[in-house]
Amino acid sequence: MRKFIIISIISAIFLQNNNIQAAKSQPNILFCISDDQSYAHTGANGDPVVKTPAFDRIAREGLRFTNAFCDAPTCGPSRSAILTGQPIWRLEEAGNIHSTLPSKFITYTKLLKDAGYNVGYTGKGWSPGRLEPGGRTINPAGTEYKDKRSSTALKNVSQNDYAANFESFLKTTSNTKPFCFWLGTYEPHRGFEKGAGLKSGKDPSKVIVPPIFPNDPIVRSDILDYYMEIEHFDKMVHSAITTLEKNGELDNTIIVVTSDHGMPFPRAKATLYDDGTRVPLAIRWPKGIQNPGRTIKSFVNLSDLAPTFLEASNISPPKMMTAKSLINIFKNNLKNKRTSAFIAMERHDGCRKGGKGFPSRAIRTEDFLYIKNYKPNRWPAGNPDRENCARYIPFGEVDTSPTKTLIMDGRNTQDLKRFYDLAFSKKPAEELYSIKTDPNQMVNLAGSAEFSSAQKEMKKLLENHLVKTGDPRELGLDTNWDYYPYYGVRHNKNWKVDIKPSIKK
């Protein structure tokens, strides 16, 4: 009997260890996402001032993507696309910021949780908006961890100790299961501590000022303040990596470092130009990435991450996920080269009369950026008067900043008028830019005889993709984005969303 009991105990231990190993054969996932950071602003991507050793390490030991684009240059819709693996035109209300994410759209986090993963998040998960109207009771990023706080010398930075909350998540969840954690900082979203970059000793003369901004000391200082918050994000990523190393989980963890969209400056965030849509992306996974250290030039959207996480975990992505897994890129199988990315905008921050958005779609390739603006009669950056804006500021789709103020105040001067027009003026129905000769997309070539064939080709590629993926605007179907509820704060109490007019048959 004693021998039988001993054998039974040994068998139970052996079976338990086998179950643990089977679970651990699925990779852990640590998804690190900053809030409003453009592609150029990491050390690995060539910026000479900002310090991002954590991002640089992930890029060096994994893959660095040079043509990664968000699905929408606005927080909530971008995050909805990441979670669901779908473009925003397939997500109904979730195509607008300050909206909701209907529960009928399956998220990769839900599928991983159903498969036995521990799923959690800290900081900014799916946001901003209200989840209840969409039929959700918890944030789709997972169970929230927020108890760990920290103080920092940098003002206007969240006191959420993101890395410590990640460590708490690991301590309070089962170590026999793989985990999926969303580490989302509120940085570098505005507002910034004015002058923090200069106080830190950073040299403003070394700042690379994008040509869409005036080369002015005010702008240089504003960019330095933005860099300070990027560095705060990077430090949190570094601490999270250290925790994984300490726990022996580093090499079985897919680590992704990226941002939801571009920098919070005029003609960047909330626009379809590269400064608003091209984002940093680095991925490390020693057990799944062949020939690490590669630079990937293929075009990808952040929505591609959802099917990637599922395929890496041996879970079949649902049919509604139209994005493409990156596993072939991980395996260095580049037979089917990805040659384009697709981006979209609907309503951003409620800064037109009646809650109207600026609907537009874009295709970005190695040679061109083509944009289709469905309502060119509307102001792309929001109405010039604050009375028509929920935020009660002029051109309210653009965050208030020293750079915005400088450009607006100088709109009647010879030196600054062109920057004002670039950032705030109305746009034509079609835009076309040559990436090789005009990387910041400042000269619209649409309508020129020389580029007429390129314009037609890009338009066709975009429209074919939109039809194939069911975009209601391109299919001529009924659209509701201008009339969906707005759940953001209304600083203008008189602002409201129009009621959709009834259609008489």
C-alpha positions in Angstrom: 0.0 0.0 0.0 2.8 2.4 0.9 4.5 1.6 -2.4 1.2 2.3 -4.2 0.8 5.7 -2.5 4.4 6.7 -3.4 3.9 5.7 -7.0 0.6 7.7 -7.1 2.3 10.8 -5.6 5.1 10.6 -8.1 2.6 10.1 -11.0 0.6 13.1 -9.9 3.7 15.3 -9.7 4.8 14.1 -13.1 1.4 14.8 -14.6 1.3 18.2 -13.0 4.8 19.1 -14.3 3.7 17.9 -17.8 0.6 20.1 -17.6 2.7 23.1 -16.5 5.2 22.5 -19.4 2.3 22.1 -21.9 0.9 25.4 -20.7 4.3 27.1 -20.8 4.9 25.9 -24.3 2.6 28.7 -25.3 4.4 32.0 -25.2 3.7 34.8 -22.7 2.9 38.2 -24.3 4.0 41.6 -23.0 2.5 44.3 -25.1 4.0 47.8 -24.3 2.2 50.7 -25.9 3.0 54.4 -25.5 0.4 57.1 -26.1 1.2 59.5 -29.1 4.7 58.7 -30.3 5.9 59.0 -33.9 8.1 56.5 -35.6 11.2 58.7 -35.7 11.5 59.2 -32.0 13.5 56.3 -30.7 17.3 55.8 -30.7 17.1 52.7 -32.9 15.1 54.7 -35.5 17.8 57.4 -35.6 16.8 60.2 -33.3 20.0 61.7 -31.8 18.4 63.2 -28.6 15.8 60.9 -27.1 17.1 58.0 -25.1 15.2 54.7 -25.5 17.5 51.9 -24.4 14.6 49.4 -23.8 13.1 49.9 -27.3 16.6 49.8 -28.8 17.3 46.5 -27.0 14.1 44.8 -28.2 14.9 46.0 -31.8 18.4 44.8 -31.5 17.5 41.3 -30.1 14.4 40.9 -32.2 12.9 42.7 -35.2 12.7 46.4 -36.0 9.9 47.5 -38.3 10.4 50.6 -40.4 7.0 50.6 -42.1 4.6 50.0 -39.2 1.4 52.1 -39.2 -1.5 52.5 -36.9 -5.0 51.8 -38.2 -6.2 55.2 -37.1 -4.3 58.2 -35.8 -6.6 58.6 -32.8 -6.5 56.7 -29.5 -9.7 54.7 -29.1 -10.1 53.6 -32.7 -6.4 52.6 -32.9 -6.7 50.5 -29.8 -9.9 48.9 -31.0 -8.2 47.9 -34.2 -5.3 46.4 -32.2 -7.6 44.4 -30.0 -9.9 43.1 -32.7 -7.5 42.7 -35.6 -9.9 44.7 -37.8 -9.8 48.1 -39.5 -11.9 50.8 -37.9 -14.4 50.9 -40.8 -15.6 47.4 -39.7 -16.0 48.3 -36.1 -19.1 50.6 -36.1 -19.0 53.0 -33.1 -15.5 52.0 -32.3 -14.4 54.0 -35.4 -14.9 57.1 -33.3 -12.9 58.2 -30.3 -14.9 58.8 -27.0 -17.2 56.0 -28.1 -17.5 52.3 -27.3 -16.3 48.9 -28.5 -19.3 46.7 -29.2 -18.9 43.3 -27.6 -19.8 41.4 -30.8 -16.3 42.3 -32.0 -14.0 39.5 -30.7 -10.7 40.5 -29.1 -7.5 38.5 -29.0 -7.4 39.0 -25.2 -10.8 37.3 -24.8 -9.7 34.3 -26.9 -6.4 34.0 -25.0 -8.3 34.2 -21.7 -10.7 31.5 -22.9 -7.7 29.4 -23.8 -6.3 29.6 -20.2 -4.1 32.7 -20.3 -3.8 35.1 -17.4 -4.8 38.4 -18.9 -4.3 41.8 -17.4 -3.4 45.4 -18.0 -2.2 48.6 -16.4 -2.4 52.3 -17.4 -4.2 53.1 -20.6 -5.9 50.0 -22.1 -8.8 50.5 -24.4 -9.6 54.2 -24.0 -11.1 56.8 -24.0 -14.8 56.1 -24.1 -17.5 54.1 -22.3 -17.6 50.3 -22.4 -21.1 49.7 -21.0 -23.0 50.9 -24.1 -21.1 48.3 -26.1 -22.1 45.5 -23.8 -18.8 45.1 -21.9 -18.2 45.1 -18.2 -14.4 45.1 -18.0 -11.8 46.8 -20.2 -11.0 44.5 -23.1 -7.3 44.8 -22.4 -7.9 42.6 -19.3 -8.2 42.8 -15.6 -6.8 46.1 -14.4 -3.7 46.4 -12.0 -3.2 50.0 -10.7 -2.4 49.9 -7.0 1.3 50.5 -7.3 2.1 54.2 -7.4 5.4 56.1 -7.8 6.5 59.7 -7.6 8.5 61.4 -10.3 10.3 64.7 -10.7 8.5 65.1 -14.0 5.2 67.0 -13.7 2.1 66.0 -15.6 3.3 62.3 -15.7 1.0 59.7 -14.3 2.0 58.3 -10.9 1.0 54.8 -12.0 4.0 52.7 -11.6 3.3 50.6 -14.7 6.2 48.3 -14.3 5.5 47.6 -10.6 1.9 46.8 -11.5 3.1 44.4 -14.1 5.1 42.7 -11.4 2.1 42.6 -9.1 0.1 40.9 -11.9 2.8 38.2 -12.2 2.8 37.6 -8.4 -1.0 37.4 -8.1 -1.7 35.1 -11.1 -1.0 31.4 -11.6 2.5 30.7 -12.7 1.3 27.5 -14.3 -0.4 29.4 -17.1 1.0 31.7 -19.8 0.2 35.4 -19.4 -0.9 38.2 -21.7 -0.3 41.7 -20.3 -1.0 45.1 -21.7 1.4 47.8 -20.4 -0.1 51.0 -21.6 1.3 54.4 -20.5 -0.4 57.7 -20.7 2.8 59.2 -21.9 3.8 61.0 -24.1 0.2 62.3 -24.3 -0.2 66.0 -23.6 0.1 68.0 -21.4 3.8 68.2 -20.8 5.8 70.0 -18.2 6.8 73.1 -20.0 10.6 73.4 -20.1 11.3 70.0 -18.6 13.5 69.0 -21.5 15.7 72.1 -21.2 15.9 71.7 -17.4 17.2 68.1 -18.0 20.2 69.4 -19.9 19.1 68.2 -23.3 20.6 70.3 -26.2 17.8 72.0 -28.2 20.2 72.5 -31.1 20.4 68.8 -31.7 16.6 68.4 -32.1 15.6 67.3 -35.6 12.6 69.6 -36.3 10.3 68.1 -38.9 9.8 70.5 -41.8 6.1 70.7 -41.1 6.9 72.8 -38.0 8.7 76.2 -37.8 12.4 75.8 -36.8 11.8 77.9 -33.7 13.2 77.7 -30.1 9.6 77.3 -28.9 9.1 74.2 -31.1 12.5 72.8 -30.1 11.7 73.1 -26.4 8.2 71.6 -27.0 9.8 68.6 -28.7 12.3 68.2 -25.9 9.4 68.1 -23.4 7.8 65.4 -25.5 11.0 63.4 -25.5 11.0 63.4 -21.6 7.8 61.6 -21.6 8.9 59.1 -24.2 11.9 58.3 -21.9 9.5 57.8 -19.0 7.7 55.2 -21.1 10.9 53.5 -22.0 12.1 53.3 -18.4 8.9 51.5 -17.6 9.5 49.0 -20.4 13.1 48.5 -19.1 11.8 47.7 -15.6 9.3 45.2 -17.0 12.0 43.5 -19.0 14.1 43.3 -15.8 11.2 41.6 -14.0 10.9 39.0 -16.8 14.7 38.3 -16.6 14.5 37.9 -12.8 11.6 35.5 -13.1 13.2 33.5 -15.9 10.4 34.3 -18.3 12.2 36.6 -20.8 12.9 34.2 -23.6 9.5 32.6 -23.7 7.8 36.0 -23.8 6.8 37.9 -27.0 7.6 41.5 -26.2 6.1 44.2 -28.4 7.0 47.9 -28.0 5.0 50.4 -30.1 2.6 53.4 -29.9 -1.0 53.9 -30.7 -0.3 56.7 -33.3 1.9 59.7 -33.9 3.0 62.7 -31.9 0.5 65.2 -30.3 1.5 68.1 -32.6 -0.2 70.0 -35.5 -0.4 68.0 -38.7 0.6 64.8 -36.9 -1.9 63.2 -34.5 -5.4 62.9 -36.0 -4.0 63.2 -39.5 -3.2 60.5 -42.1 0.3 61.8 -42.8 3.3 59.9 -41.6 3.9 62.0 -38.6 0.4 60.9 -37.4 0.3 57.3 -38.5 3.8 55.8 -38.8 4.8 54.3 -35.4 7.8 52.7 -33.8 7.5 48.9 -33.6 10.0 46.4 -32.2 9.2 42.7 -31.4 11.4 40.2 -29.4 10.7 36.5 -29.1 13.8 34.3 -29.2 11.8 31.1 -29.4 9.8 32.2 -32.3 11.8 34.7 -34.3 14.5 33.4 -36.7 17.6 35.4 -37.4 16.9 38.1 -34.9 18.4 41.6 -35.4 16.7 42.0 -38.8 15.2 45.2 -40.0 11.8 44.6 -41.5 10.8 46.9 -44.4 7.5 45.2 -45.1 4.4 47.3 -44.5 2.3 46.3 -41.5 -0.6 47.7 -39.5 -0.9 47.4 -35.8 -4.1 45.4 -36.2 -1.8 42.6 -37.5 -0.7 42.0 -33.9 -4.0 40.3 -32.9 -3.8 37.4 -35.3 -0.1 37.2 -34.6 -0.6 36.7 -30.9 -3.3 34.1 -31.6 -1.3 32.1 -34.1 1.8 32.2 -31.8 -0.5 30.6 -29.1 -1.8 27.9 -31.5 -5.3 29.6 -31.6 -7.0 30.1 -34.9 -8.0 33.7 -35.5 -11.8 34.1 -36.1 -12.9 34.9 -39.6 -13.9 38.4 -38.6 -10.2 39.3 -38.1 -9.2 40.5 -41.5 -5.6 41.6 -40.4 -2.6 39.4 -41.3 -0.5 37.5 -38.8 3.2 38.4 -38.7 4.4 34.8 -38.0 5.8 34.4 -41.6 7.9 37.5 -41.0 9.1 36.0 -37.7 10.1 32.8 -39.6 11.9 34.9 -42.2 9.5 33.7 -44.8 9.1 36.8 -46.9 7.8 35.3 -50.2 4.6 37.3 -50.1 5.9 40.8 -49.5 3.6 43.3 -47.8 3.7 46.4 -50.0 1.0 48.6 -48.4 -0.6 49.8 -45.2 -4.2 51.2 -44.9 -5.2 53.9 -42.5 -8.6 55.6 -41.7 -10.2 58.5 -39.8 -13.7 59.2 -38.7 -14.7 61.5 -35.8 -11.8 62.5 -33.6 -12.6 64.9 -30.7 -15.9 66.3 -31.6 -14.8 69.7 -32.9 -17.3 70.3 -35.7 -20.9 71.4 -35.5 -23.2 68.6 -34.8 -20.5 66.1 -34.0 -19.4 65.6 -37.6 -16.0 64.0 -38.3 -13.5 64.2 -41.1 -14.0 60.9 -42.9 -10.9 59.9 -44.9 -9.0 56.8 -45.9 -5.4 56.3 -47.0 -3.0 53.8 -48.6 0.7 54.1 -47.9 3.3 52.3 -50.1 7.0 52.6 -50.5 6.6 55.3 -53.2 3.4 57.1 -52.4 0.8 58.2 -49.8 -2.7 58.6 -51.3 -5.5 60.0 -49.2 -9.2 60.1 -50.1 -11.2 62.8 -48.2 -14.9 62.0 -48.3 -16.1 65.4 -46.9 -13.5 68.0 -48.2 -15.9 70.9 -47.3 -15.2 70.2 -43.6 -12.3 71.6 -41.6 -9.8 68.7 -41.1 -8.4 70.0 -37.8 -11.9 71.0 -36.5 -13.7 74.2 -36.9 -11.7 77.4 -36.5 -14.2 78.7 -33.9 -14.3 77.1 -30.4 -18.1 77.3 -30.2 -18.5 74.3 -32.5 -16.0 72.1 -30.5 -16.8 69.9 -27.5 -13.4 70.8 -26.1 -14.2 74.6 -26.5 -11.0 75.4 -28.4 -10.3 76.4 -32.0 -9.1 73.7 -34.4 -9.9 71.3 -31.5 -8.8 68.1 -33.2 -5.3 69.4 -32.5 -4.2 69.4 -28.9 -3.3 72.7 -27.3 0.5 73.2 -27.2 3.2 75.9 -27.5 3.8 74.7 -31.1 0.1 75.1 -32.0 -0.1 78.5 -30.4 3.0 79.7 -32.2 1.6 78.7 -35.6 -1.9 80.1 -34.9 -0.5 83.4 -33.7 1.7 83.7 -36.7 -0.9 82.9 -39.3 -0.7 86.3 -40.9 3.1 86.5 -41.0 5.1 85.6 -44.1 7.3 83.1 -42.1 4.5 81.1 -40.5 1.5 81.3 -42.8 2.6 78.1 -44.8 2.8 76.1 -41.5 -0.7 77.4 -40.6 -2.0 76.3 -44.0 -0.4 72.9 -43.7 -1.9 72.3 -40.2 -5.3 73.9 -40.4 -6.5 74.7 -43.9 -9.1 72.6 -45.8 -8.0 69.7 -47.9 -9.1 68.6 -51.4 -11.0 65.4 -52.1 -7.8 63.6 -53.1 -4.2 63.9 -52.0 -1.1 62.3 -53.4 2.5 62.6 -52.1 5.8 61.2 -53.3 7.6 59.6 -50.4 11.0 59.6 -52.0 11.0 63.3 -52.9 8.7 64.6 -50.2 8.9 62.3 -47.1 6.9 64.7 -44.9 4.1 64.9 -47.4 4.0 68.7 -47.9 3.4 69.0 -51.7 0.1 67.6 -53.0 0.6 66.0 -56.4 -3.0 65.1 -57.0 -4.3 66.6 -60.2 -0.9 67.0 -61.8 -0.5 65.5 -65.3 2.9 64.0 -64.4 1.4 61.9 -61.6 -2.1 61.2 -63.0 -1.3 57.5 -63.6 0.1 57.0 -60.1 -3.0 58.8 -58.7 -5.3 56.5 -60.6 -3.4 53.4 -59.5 -3.3 54.3 -55.9 -6.9 55.3 -55.8 -7.8 51.9 -57.4 -5.7 50.0 -54.9 -7.3 51.8 -52.0 -10.9 51.5 -53.2 -10.5 47.8 -54.0 -9.2 47.1 -50.5 -12.0 49.1 -48.9 -14.6 47.2 -51.0 -13.0 43.8 -50.2 -13.0 44.5 -46.5 -16.5 46.0 -46.4 -16.1 49.7 -45.8 -19.7 51.2 -45.8 -18.4 54.5 -47.2 -16.9 52.9 -50.2 -19.8 50.6 -50.7 -22.2 53.5 -50.7 -24.0 52.1 -47.6 -25.7 53.9 -44.7 -23.1 55.3 -42.3 -23.6 56.4 -38.7 -20.2 57.8 -37.6 -21.4 61.4 -37.6 -24.3 60.5 -35.3 -23.0 58.0 -32.8 -23.0 59.2 -29.2 -20.0 61.1 -27.9 -19.0 60.0 -24.4 -16.1 62.5 -23.9 -16.2 65.5 -21.6 -18.1 68.5 -23.1 -16.2 71.6 -22.0 -18.7 73.4 -24.3 -22.0 72.7 -22.7 -24.0 73.8 -25.8 -22.2 71.3 -28.1 -24.2 68.2 -29.1 -24.3 65.5 -31.7 -26.9 65.8 -34.3 -29.7 63.3 -34.5 -29.6 61.3 -37.7 -32.3 62.4 -40.1 -34.8 59.8 -41.1 -34.7 58.5 -44.6 -38.1 58.7 -46.4 -38.7 55.8 -48.7 
